[in-house]
Structures are given as structure tokens and as C-alpha cells.
Amino acid sequence: MDTDNTFKGRHIIIHTDGACIRNPGPGGWGAILQSMDGNIELKRKEISGYDSDSTNNRMEMTAAIKALEALKDNANPVHIRSDSNLLIRGMNEWLPGWKTKGWKNAGGKSVANQDLWEFLDRLSTPRIHWSWVRGHAGNKLNEMVDRLATAAARSPENRLFTA
């Protein structure tokens, strides 16, 4: 089991990933939601989905959105882990500035995927913590969500869930 021993009490750990066969092209996303009590996994749910025409970044963001929408626990801390620097830095660093600047980036251009950033902003609360994990580096659950996303991108029939 891939857990972080620093977490105490009840919490949710969400692992997310997105994939595209071509970029842009057919895409898939995957997420694993773990209900935890300290280091003990109480419950696990795997979800994934497909988009016939997307980009890798959109699928990374969609995985986080779909995972947050699937949450039934609205009280405990949530730890989202992704290998997407864009997603994690966007949520932890860039989002407030984009909103202040009218959805313009540091170069004065419109923020790409503004629709998804706005959706993530609406879903995110102070109990949600965003952290980056190195992809393809032996993190078992990150590798599992990579397989879910890749399988969904390759074939709509491989998805576990589509909302």
C-alpha cells in the first residue's frame, strides 16, 4: 500500500493521472480514491473515463475534477497526488494570480483550459491539499492511475466510469 505515514486520523488520498494517445487526440483519465484512517486503508475506489478529442493537460485536470466530484466524504482532509506539475503548481501557486489578472498568465496571454481551472477552483476548498509525485518512479498507485488513464485513452470500453 502506498501511503504517507505523516497523516493522522481520517483522511482521503486521491491519486490522479491523464493520458493522450496523440496530443491532441483520444484521451483518458484515471483516479484512485482511498478512504484512510491513519495508515489503514478503509476503502478504495477506482474511476476512469475517456474523451475522443482532448489533450494530456485537459485529461490531467479532468482526473482531478472527476475524483473530487466522486467524493462522498465532505468533512475530512483530502490529499490529491498527481505527477502533473501543471496541475499542482496551478492549484498551489498560479490560480490566485490568474484570477486577479482576469485569467491572463504572466505573459499576458489567456490561460489555457480556463474552463477546467474555473471548475477546479469551485471544487477546491481549504481541506484539499495538492502535492506532486514523480511519475514512473516506482510509486505503485501513481503507476496504477497511469494504467487506468492509458487504458481509457486507448479504448472507450476500457473505462471504469464516465460522468
C-alpha positions in Angstrom: 0.0 0.0 0.0 1.3 3.5 -0.9 0.5 5.8 2.0 2.2 8.7 3.8 2.9 7.9 7.4 2.5 11.6 8.4 -1.3 11.6 8.1 -3.2 11.2 11.3 -6.9 10.3 11.7 -9.4 10.0 8.9 -8.5 11.5 5.5 -8.8 10.8 1.8 -5.9 10.3 -0.6 -6.6 10.7 -4.3 -4.1 9.7 -7.0 -4.8 11.1 -10.5 -3.4 10.9 -13.9 -4.3 11.7 -17.5 -3.1 10.4 -20.9 -3.5 11.0 -24.6 -2.6 8.7 -27.4 -1.7 11.8 -29.5 -1.6 15.3 -28.1 -4.2 16.4 -29.0 -6.1 13.1 -29.6 -8.1 10.4 -27.8 -7.6 10.9 -24.1 -8.2 9.1 -20.9 -8.1 9.9 -17.2 -7.8 7.8 -14.1 -8.1 8.2 -10.3 -7.9 6.1 -7.2 -9.7 7.4 -4.1 -8.6 5.9 -0.8 -10.5 6.4 2.4 -7.9 6.2 5.2 -7.7 6.2 9.0 -4.0 7.0 9.7 -2.1 4.4 7.6 -5.0 2.0 7.3 -6.9 1.9 4.1 -10.6 1.6 4.8 -12.0 1.7 1.3 -10.7 2.2 -2.3 -12.5 3.3 -5.4 -11.0 3.3 -8.9 -12.6 5.5 -11.6 -11.6 6.3 -15.2 -13.0 7.9 -18.3 -12.5 8.7 -22.0 -12.6 11.7 -24.3 -12.4 11.2 -28.0 -10.6 14.5 -28.6 -8.5 16.1 -25.8 -5.0 17.0 -24.6 -2.8 15.5 -21.9 -3.2 18.6 -19.7 -7.0 18.5 -20.0 -7.0 14.8 -19.1 -4.8 15.5 -16.0 -7.2 18.2 -14.9 -10.3 16.1 -15.7 -9.0 13.3 -13.5 -8.8 15.7 -10.5 -12.3 17.1 -11.3 -13.9 13.7 -11.6 -12.2 12.4 -8.4 -13.4 15.5 -6.4 -16.9 15.0 -7.8 -16.9 11.4 -6.8 -16.1 12.2 -3.1 -18.7 11.3 -0.7 -16.7 12.4 2.4 -17.2 16.2 2.7 -15.6 16.6 6.1 -12.1 15.1 6.2 -8.9 16.3 4.7 -8.2 15.4 1.1 -4.7 14.9 -0.3 -4.5 14.9 -4.1 -1.4 13.5 -5.6 -0.5 14.0 -9.3 2.5 13.7 -11.4 1.3 16.8 -13.4 3.4 19.8 -12.4 0.9 22.0 -14.3 -2.0 20.8 -12.2 -0.2 21.0 -8.9 1.5 24.4 -9.5 -1.7 25.7 -11.0 -3.7 24.9 -7.9 -0.9 25.8 -5.3 0.7 28.8 -6.9 -0.8 30.3 -10.1 -4.6 30.2 -9.6 -4.9 33.3 -7.4 -2.8 35.4 -9.8 -4.7 34.2 -12.9 -8.0 35.2 -11.2 -6.6 38.6 -10.2 -5.3 39.3 -13.7 -8.6 38.3 -15.4 -7.4 34.8 -16.4 -4.2 36.1 -18.0 -0.9 34.4 -17.4 2.4 36.1 -16.6 2.9 36.8 -20.3 -0.4 38.5 -20.6 -2.0 35.7 -22.7 -5.2 33.9 -21.8 -4.8 30.9 -19.5 -5.2 27.7 -21.4 -8.0 25.4 -20.2 -9.7 28.2 -18.3 -12.9 26.3 -18.1 -11.3 23.4 -16.2 -9.3 25.8 -13.9 -12.5 27.5 -13.0 -14.2 24.2 -12.3 -11.3 23.1 -10.1 -11.4 26.4 -8.3 -15.1 25.9 -7.5 -14.4 22.3 -6.2 -11.3 23.1 -4.2 -11.7 24.0 -0.5 -9.1 24.6 2.2 -9.3 21.0 3.3 -7.9 19.9 -0.1 -4.1 19.7 -0.3 -2.3 19.3 -3.7 1.0 17.5 -4.0 3.3 16.4 -6.8 4.7 12.9 -7.1 7.3 11.9 -9.6 5.7 9.8 -12.4 7.1 6.5 -13.5 9.3 6.3 -10.4 8.0 3.2 -8.6 5.1 4.9 -6.9 2.6 2.0 -7.0 -0.6 4.0 -7.0 0.7 6.6 -9.5 1.6 3.7 -11.8 -1.9 2.2 -11.3 -3.7 5.5 -12.3 -1.3 5.8 -15.3 -2.5 2.4 -16.4 -6.2 3.4 -15.9 -5.8 6.6 -17.9 -3.8 4.9 -20.7 -6.3 2.1 -21.0 -9.2 4.5 -21.1 -7.5 6.6 -23.8 -6.8 3.5 -25.9 -10.4 2.4 -25.9 -13.6 3.8 -24.5 -14.6 0.3 -23.5 -11.7 0.2 -21.0 -13.1 3.0 -18.8 -14.4 2.1 -15.4 -16.6 5.2 -15.1 -17.6 8.2 -17.1 -19.6 11.1 -15.7 
